Amino acid sequence: MEFQAFPDRICQVRRIIAAQLRYWHLDPLIDPAVLGVSELLANVHRHAGPDKHCTVEIVFLRDRLTVAVRDHDPHLPRVRTAESLATSGRGLALVAAVSDSWGMRAREDGSGKVVWFSLPAAFAAPERRTRATAPAPAEAPAHTTA
């Protein structure tokens, strides 16, 4: 889904993702997926400059849920170490904590970046495996962190 990362729209995206995961019978993944996408979208809102336009894609394939956020800012986010007194800057650390893998990469055409995370869904029945709008092969992540 494409939209501008403003707070009211971020809330709508969270509800849409939760509803889609319920539809796919992936209820245990709702909280980590919603937390992760909230952090990535908050980063777009805070750091992407005046162009808050972004795309969120969710893919459930082969027992794995992947959430990707693309925006038009070519600057990759910096992973900061969590400091006990810090009141911000922990978004990627939270994404890393709730996911089993995540990554980021600049888009090849220089038009922005993709930040993504994955959650295991091994408990899902084979008949529930569904594919939503998946990133094109050129959008595959180049940098991963486990």
N, C-alpha and C positions, 0 to 999 in steps of 0.2 A: 504494500500500500504506500502511496506517495502522499506527503503532506508537509506542512511547515512545523517545525519543532517548537511550538509555543506550549506553555503549560496546560492549557485546556485541551489541546489536541493530544498531548502526551497521555493525559488521563483517558481519552477516548481509545487510543491505541492499546493501552493496557487492558481495557475492557474487551476490546476486539480479540486480542491474543488470548485472554483467559477464556472467552467464549469458544474460540477455535480449538483450544486444547481440551475443553470439556467435550466438544463435538467429537474429537479424535479419541476420547476416553483416556486422556493423558493428565488427569487431574493432579497426580503427585508432582507434575512438572510446572504447574501454574505459578506457584510462588517464586521458585528460582527464575523462571523465564520472565515473569513480570518485573522482578527486581532487576535482572540483567538488562532488559530492554529499557527500563526506566533510567538506569545509570547511563547507558549509551546515548539515549535521547537527551538527557540533561546535559551531557557533554556537547552535543550538537547545539543545543540552545545557548550554552555559555560560551563556547569557543569557536563556532563556525563562522563568525563574522555576521554581516547583515543578511546573508543568504541562509535562512534556516530550513530551506527545502531539503528533504531527505526521503529515503525509501527504506521501509522495513520489510524484510522477507523472512518468512518462517518456513522451514522445510522439515518434514518428518519422513525419514527414509532410512531403511536398514537399522531400525532400533536406535535411532539417534535423532534428536531434535536440534536443529541449528537455527539460530536467530542472527540475522545480519542487518546492519544499519549502514547505508551509504549516504554520504553527504557530498557537498561540492567544495569543501575546504581541503586542499591538498596536504595540509600539515598533519602528520601523524601525531596522535596523542602521546604524551610522555607518561610512563608508568612511574608514579612517585611512591617512595616508601612511606608507609603509614606512620605518622607521628602521633603520639598520644594526645597532643594538644591541637592538632590540625582539625579545622572545622570543614574543610573541603579537600578535594584532590584525592579522594579514596575510591572513586567510581570504578576504575579498572581493577583495583585490588578487590573490590566486592564482586565484580564480574568473575575474576579469577577464583575467588573463594566459592562461588555457587556453581561454577561450571567445571566440567572435566577437561575442557580445552577451550582456548580462545586465541584470537590473533587479529592482526591488522595489516593492511597493505595499501599503498597508494594505487589508484587506478592507472592502468597503463597509458590511457590517453591524457593523463594529467588533470582530469576533471574532478578530482576529489579522492576520497578514500573509502574503504570498507573496513568496518570493525565487526567481528562476529564472535559468537560463543556457541558451544555445543553442550548438550545435556544427554546422558545416557537414558534410553527408554527400553531397555532389554526386556522388561516385563510385558510389553505390548504384544497382543496376539497378532499373528501374521496377517489376518484379514483386516486389521486396523492400520496397516502400513499404508500411508497416503503421502502423496507428494504435492506440496503447495508450490507457489511460484519459486522456483529454484534459481540460484545465481547461475549465470551462464558459465561454461567452463573457464572462460577468461577471467572470471571473478573469483576463482579459487584462491584461497588465502596463501600468501607467500611466507608469512611469519606466524608461527604458532608457539604457544606456551602451554605447558601442561601443569 
